[in-house]
Amino acid sequence: MQVDEESVRPVLNRLRRAQGQLAAVISMVESGRDCKDVVTQLAAVSRALDRAGFKIVASGMRQCLADGSEAPPMAQEELEKLFLALA
């Protein structure tokens, strides 16, 4: 499954944002910041990664349905595994 060009930029932006947030979380832990603040930021990183993953899956599914892609269609079990990986 490939992500269409239109979806790549927002996915990369989300991943870069998550990367910056994760660096901030690491710094917070190293400096002994309050647990509540660390967990709040960690949750933000998790949401950003989830959104990027959902965007990739949704874009890939849309592209497969629209193109009639030459790649063999994904089995239901494979699709379920992708969605559950993000759950």
C-alpha positions as CSV (number, residue, x, y, z in Angstrom):
1,M,0.0,0.0,0.0
2,Q,1.4,3.3,-1.0
3,V,0.4,6.8,0.3
4,D,-0.6,9.2,-2.4
5,E,1.5,12.3,-2.9
6,E,-1.3,14.6,-1.6
7,S,-1.3,12.8,1.8
8,V,2.5,12.5,2.2
9,R,3.0,16.1,3.3
10,P,0.5,16.2,6.2
11,V,1.7,12.8,7.3
12,L,5.3,14.0,7.4
13,N,4.3,17.2,9.2
14,R,2.5,15.1,11.9
15,L,5.5,12.8,12.3
16,R,7.9,15.8,12.6
17,R,5.6,17.4,15.1
18,A,5.5,14.1,17.1
19,Q,9.3,13.9,16.9
20,G,9.6,17.3,18.4
21,Q,7.1,16.5,21.1
22,L,8.9,13.3,21.9
23,A,12.2,15.2,22.2
24,A,10.4,17.5,24.7
25,V,9.1,14.6,26.7
26,I,12.6,13.1,26.9
27,S,13.9,16.4,28.1
28,M,11.1,16.7,30.7
29,V,11.9,13.3,32.1
30,E,15.6,14.0,32.2
31,S,15.0,17.3,34.1
32,G,12.6,15.7,36.5
33,R,9.5,17.5,35.5
34,D,6.1,16.8,37.1
35,C,4.6,13.4,36.1
36,K,1.3,15.0,35.1
37,D,3.1,17.3,32.6
38,V,5.1,14.4,31.2
39,V,2.1,12.2,30.7
40,T,0.1,15.0,29.1
41,Q,2.9,15.6,26.5
42,L,3.3,11.9,26.0
43,A,-0.4,11.6,25.2
44,A,0.0,14.3,22.6
45,V,2.8,12.4,21.0
46,S,0.7,9.3,20.9
47,R,-2.3,11.1,19.3
48,A,0.0,12.6,16.7
49,L,1.4,9.2,15.8
50,D,-2.1,7.7,15.7
51,R,-3.4,10.4,13.4
52,A,-0.4,9.9,11.1
53,G,-1.1,6.1,11.0
54,F,-4.8,6.5,10.4
55,K,-4.0,9.0,7.5
56,I,-1.6,6.5,5.9
57,V,-4.1,3.6,6.2
58,A,-7.1,5.7,4.9
59,S,-5.1,7.1,2.1
60,G,-3.8,3.7,1.0
61,M,-7.4,2.3,1.1
62,R,-8.8,5.2,-0.9
63,Q,-6.0,4.9,-3.5
64,C,-6.5,1.1,-3.8
65,L,-10.2,1.6,-4.3
66,A,-9.9,4.5,-6.8
67,D,-7.0,3.3,-8.9
68,G,-7.8,-0.3,-9.3
69,S,-4.1,-0.7,-8.3
70,E,-2.1,-3.5,-9.9
71,A,-1.1,-4.7,-6.5
72,P,-3.2,-7.6,-5.2
73,P,-6.0,-6.4,-2.8
74,M,-5.3,-6.8,0.9
75,A,-7.0,-9.6,2.6
76,Q,-9.5,-8.7,5.3
77,E,-7.2,-10.2,7.9
78,E,-4.4,-7.8,6.8
79,L,-6.7,-4.8,6.9
80,E,-7.9,-5.8,10.4
81,K,-4.3,-6.2,11.5
82,L,-3.4,-2.7,10.3
83,F,-6.4,-1.1,12.1
84,L,-5.7,-3.1,15.3
85,A,-2.1,-2.0,15.2
86,L,-3.3,1.5,15.6
87,A,-5.9,0.8,18.3
